[in-house]
Amino acid sequence: MSLFDGRKRELRDEIEGHLRMATADRVAAGATPEDARREAMREFGNVPLVADVTRERWGWGWLESLVQDVRFALRQLWKTPGFTVTAILTLALGIGANTAIFTLVHEVLLKNLPVANPKTLVRLGDHEDCCYLNEVSSSRADSYSIFPYETYKNLRDHTEEFEQLAATQGGLADLTARRASGDAASHSSFGRFVSGNYFATFEVKSYAGRTLTPADDADGAEPVAMLSYRAWQRDYAGDPSVVGSSFYVNTHPVTIVGITPPGFYGDRMTDTPPDLYLPISEEPTLGFYGVRNSPDVGWLFLIGRVKPGVAQEALQEKVSVLLRQSLAQLKGFQTVRGQKLLAKAHVVLTPGGGGIASMQHNTASSLYLLLGLAGLVLLIACANIANLVLARGLARRSEVSIRMALGAARARVMRQMIVESVVLACLGGMAGVMLAYAGTKLLMEVMFTHGSEMPVSALPSLPVLGFAFAVSVLTGLIFGVAPAWMGSREQPANAMRGTNRSTRDKPSLLQRSLVVLQAALSVVLLIGAGLLGKSLDRMQHQNLGLVTNNRVIVDVSPSKAGYKPERLEGLYQQIEDKFHALPGVEHAGLTLYTPLSGSNWNWYVYVQGQPAPMPGKEVTTSFDRASPEYFKAIGQRLIRGRTFTSADTATSPRVAVVNEAFVKKLFKPGEDPIGQHFGANDIKNAGDFEIVGVVEDTRYQSARDLPDPMYFSPMLQQSPSRSTKDLDASLYAGQIVLQMKATTPGLEAQVRKTLASVDPNLSVDHYQMFTEQIEANLTGERMIAHLTLLFGLLALVLAAVGLYGVTAYGVQRQKQEIGIRMALGSTRGGVVGMVLRGAMLQTLAGLIVGIPVAGLCVRYIKSFQSQLYEVANMDASVIAAVVGTLVVAACLAGLVPARRAASVDPARALRAE
Amino acid sequence: MAKSGYQNRIELVQGTLDMLVLKTLQWGDQHGYGISQAIRASSNEVLQVETGSLYPALHRLERAGWVSAEWKKSDANQRAKFYRITALGKKQLANDYERWGKMVATIEAIMSAKERAL
C-alpha cells in the first residue's frame, strides 16, 4: 500500500492516453502501428522518469519516499533479528537512562507550581536559608530572603504593586493531629503556617469547604486549618464529614474548614508536603518556637502576585527600602555596626512561578551531573551500534553495489541507510521510554527520602516524549551517518567481482577508532565512579570523632506532649533513670541534637576580655545542650577539664563545654580556655558562661565540612540576659542517646514502652541506629556514586562487547590470511598473540585518550560541585584499578575470537573461496 | 524529418511554459497531448514542449489552482484527463503576459540601442 496509489494509477492512465493519441495520429498519417508506437515512445522520452518528476510536483514526494525508506528499513531489520534486538536493547538502556533523568529534570527543575498564572508570581529573596534566622546576625551577603512577621506586615501593607503578597513558613511545624470524635490514634502531621491571603495569592480554590481567609489570620480569630487532599485521603479516607469538624492539634482545638485541591502541593516542590495549612495567628500557640511576635526572627518566605505592568527594578528598590525601615526598628541595627549592616540590607526579587525553589537548588547539580553521565553512556552505546551497523553494512556490500549499479543515486542510498539507523534508534527510544518509567520511580526512591511523596509524575509527559524522540533521532544520526557514508562510497564494480583475497577486509580505521572511543569513555566513567566511591568511603569512614556502633538515637518532643519549661527537670531525670534501668544500656544521654541529625543552632559568641570584633568578623558557633552522660553516650571524648554533672542545674553557676575548633578559633595558641568566660548574641553577655571542659571535634552539621566551633550548655541553663517572658525552645530535649553494651534485639519496643511509662503523651517521633542517622546524610552521595559505578560498568560491558565484535569480525574476515600464516608455519600461540595484540592496542589507545579526559572532567565537576570529598584530582589507586579492569575486560573480549582464530584449519581456510 | 525539425526548433525561454499552457487552455479544455500538439502547431512546428516538462508543469498548475482537471471522453472517444483554466489561472495568465511584454520590450530596447558617443 502506498499513500498515492489512486493518483499514481491516474497519472499512468494519463501518460498512456498521451501515448495512444500520439500513436493514433501517426497511424492516421500513414505509419505502421509498430513504428507509430515506437516513434511516440521515443518522442515522449523516459516514461518512469517523467512520472517521477511529475509526482514530485504533488509536493508529497519526500514523504512518500520517506515512507518507502522506513518500510524498507523495517523489512531489513526484521530480516536480521539478532542484530536488531541487540541494538534495540542497547539503545533502550541508553535512551531510557537519559529519559528517566530528563523526566526528573523536567518535573523537578523546570515545572511551575500547579497554580493560576505562575508567571506573575514573584519571590522576595534569592536563597532558601531556613528556618529561624536572626535578622541581625545571620543575613547572608545582606540579601534578605526570610522575614519576621512584622516585616511581612510592613511589606504587605505598603506595596500596592502586589495584587496579593503572601507569607509562608520557611520550615514545617511538627504537629500531632487528632479528630475530636472518631479518631482512635493521633496522626503525626506536618503543618505549615501561612498568611490568610495565601490561597488567594495562588488563586487556589478549596476542594471541599473553604480556603483560609485573612479573617482567620486576625488576632483572636477562631483557630482553623485546611487539611491537604493527600492527608484527607490517607488518614480519613476522604470522609466528607471531616470538613467543619473539630480536631485537636498538639492538644489545642482547631476546626478544619476545608480541603486543598488534589494537585496542589503547597508553595514548593518537596518530598514532605504539609498535611495542614494553618493561619500565622496560630503560630504562638502551635508553633514550636512561638516567633510570630519576635520582630528579629526571620521565619517566613514571601511570595506575591504582581499587578500587570509593574517594573521589577522599581519594585525591588521599594521593597528594599521598606525592609530597611522595618529592620531599623531592631536594637541590633541601632548600633554603629548595625547602621553599616543596615545600609547594605536589600531584597532581590526572583521569579516565583516555581515557588520556594530549595529542592530545585539542592538537586540541580546532581541531576545535571547524572544527565551528563547518562549522555556518556548513550554515546558509548552509539559507538557500539555504529560498529554493528558498519559490520552489517560490509555484509550488505553486494546489495548496495547492485542497487547502485541499477542506477540508485548515492545520496538516496545514503539516505536509506540513515533512515534505517534512525528507525532503529526510534524503536530503541520507544523501549527506552518504557524503561524510563521504571527508572524514574527508582531514581526518585534513591534521590529523595520520601520519594513516593514527591509531587512528581513518572509517566512520560509530552515534553519528555519529545525529548526521548529528539534523543532517538539524534542518536540514530550519530551512529548512522558514518556507516552510511562508508557504505555509499562503494564502487559498484568492486563488490560484484566477488570474494577477493586482500587485506582490505580488516576492520577499518573507523571501526577501530570507535572501539578506542568506547574504551576511552568507559575509562572516564570508571575513573569518575572510582573517585566518587572513594570520596563516599572517606566520608563514611572518616574520623567523625565517634564510635557509632551500638548507639541508638530516639527523637522525642516534650513540647508536643504539652510540657512547660518548669516541668522539664523532673522529666529529664525520669527519662535518664528509666533508660538506665533498661538491661544492656551502658549510657543514656539527652541533648538538643546529635551529630549529623540535620539540626543546627547558631549564635555569635563573644569572649570576655577580648575586643569587640569588626562588623562582619563575628565568630559564629554552633550551640547544643548536653546531659551529664551525653558525651559518653554519643562517644565524644573529653580532652580537658570536665563534662557536666547532675550538679549543673538551671540555677547553678552557668558553665559550658566547648570543642577544639572553638578553642582554636577564639583563643591564642597556648592560652588556657578552662576558666575563661564567654557569652552569646551580644558582647554585653560576654560573662555568661564559664568554660569547664574541652571535647574533641565532631562533625555535627555536615559530613563533608570541617567541624564548626561549638559550645554545649547543660540541658536547663539559660543565658541571664534572655528575657524570661520568651519561651526558650532550646530547653526542650530533641533526642535521647543510648549506648548499648551489645546489639540488643527488641530494643525499639522496649524504648517505646519505657517512654510511654514516663508519660503516655510522650511518643517516639523517630527511632534509629546512630549509623543509620549518619548514613542518611550521605544518601545523595551514595546514590551518585552508585549510579556512576552502574553507568561505568554498563559502559565497560558495552566497550568489551564492542571490542569483541570488532575483533571477532576481523578474525572472520582474515580467516584466509590466518590460514596462510599457519600454513607458512605460524604457531597457534603466534596467532592468538597477533589477535590479542590488536585488541590490546585499541584498549591502550583508549586509556591514553581516556585518562587525560577524565582528569579534565574531574576538574570540571569539582568546579561546580563539592561531590569529591578529600580526593585528589587523579587518585593513583583508582587509576590503577581502572586500568586493571579495562585490561582484563579487553583480554576476555579478545581471547574468544583469538582462540577461534587459532583453531582455523589452514587447509580448509585456503580451500574456502 | 526529425533532424531538420530539431534544428528549426528553439528551446522554451525559462518560465514561459506556464504562460503558453494557460494561453492554450483559453481556447478550450484540452488534455496533455492536445496541449503539446497545439503549442507545436501554433508555433509553426518551432516550439517543441518536452513531456518531461509538460506533465510536471500541468500538475504544478493544478496544485496552484490555476487549472482544474477532469476525466472526459476525447474526440476519438477515449478517456483522457482534460485541463481547464480557472479564474485564478486567467488572472495569472494576464499577469504573466504583461510581465513577458515588459521583458521583451526591455530586452529589445537594449538590443536595438544605437551606439552612443562615449
Interface residues (C-beta under 8 A of the other chain):
Chain A: E10 L11 D13 E14 I15 G17 H18 R20 M21 A22 A24 D25 E43 F44 G45 N46 L49 V50 A51 V53 T54 R55 E56 R57 W58 G59
Chain B: H31 G32 Y33 G34 Q37 E50 T51 G52 Y55 P56 A57 L58 H59 R60 R63 S74 A76 Q78 R79 A80 K81
